[in-house]
Amino acid sequence: MFSKAGTTLLVLVVALALAGGAIADSTPVGPLPNGPVTTVKTSPNQLVAVALPKAGASTGLVWRIARRYDSTVVREVSEADVGANVVVVFKVVGRGSTSIVFALTRGDTSSKAVKAVTHRITSA
């Protein structure tokens, strides 16, 4: 019924639709408490790693990206638990500036931020 290219396109469209729905369903993070701001100056094709301290499984607290960032400047490429930290790695894909804002919330559905940290990335 479908050619191989048609089937591939259909799978891609369905995957994107599902991914878009998942993103749209996440609870937005509300007002953020004041927190540290780190500034990084870099260039395209470099990696920027952000280490966030684990909150501990028993607390129910999780780090989330709290605000949109410019994906023409950076893109998330990896996330892992490394020792006592959660490390999120971004690839610098273009020139410009953006801020990556993380919030510590009670689970993925809470809109209340307990802590916040900001990483300002400038790529020249």
Secondary structure as the mmCIF struct_conf table of DSSP 4:
data_model
#
loop_
_struct_conf.conf_type_id
_struct_conf.id
_struct_conf.beg_label_comp_id
_struct_conf.beg_label_asym_id
_struct_conf.beg_label_seq_id
_struct_conf.end_label_comp_id
_struct_conf.end_label_asym_id
_struct_conf.end_label_seq_id
HELX_RH_AL_P HELX_RH_AL_P1 LYS A 4 ASP A 25
BEND BEND1 SER A 26 SER A 26
HELX_LH_PP_P HELX_LH_PP_P1 THR A 27 VAL A 29
STRN STRN1 VAL A 37 THR A 42
TURN_TY1_P TURN_TY1_P1 PRO A 44 ASN A 45
STRN STRN2 LEU A 47 PRO A 53
HELX_RH_3T_P HELX_RH_3T_P1 ALA A 57 THR A 59
TURN_TY1_P TURN_TY1_P2 GLY A 60 GLY A 60
STRN STRN3 LEU A 61 ILE A 65
BEND BEND2 ARG A 67 ARG A 67
TURN_TY1_P TURN_TY1_P3 SER A 71 VAL A 73
STRN STRN4 VAL A 74 VAL A 82
TURN_TY1_P TURN_TY1_P4 GLY A 83 ALA A 84
STRN STRN5 ASN A 85 VAL A 92
BEND BEND3 GLY A 94 ARG A 95
STRN STRN6 GLY A 96 ARG A 106
BEND BEND4 GLY A 107 GLY A 107
TURN_TY1_P TURN_TY1_P5 ASP A 108 THR A 109
STRN STRN7 ALA A 113 SER A 123
#
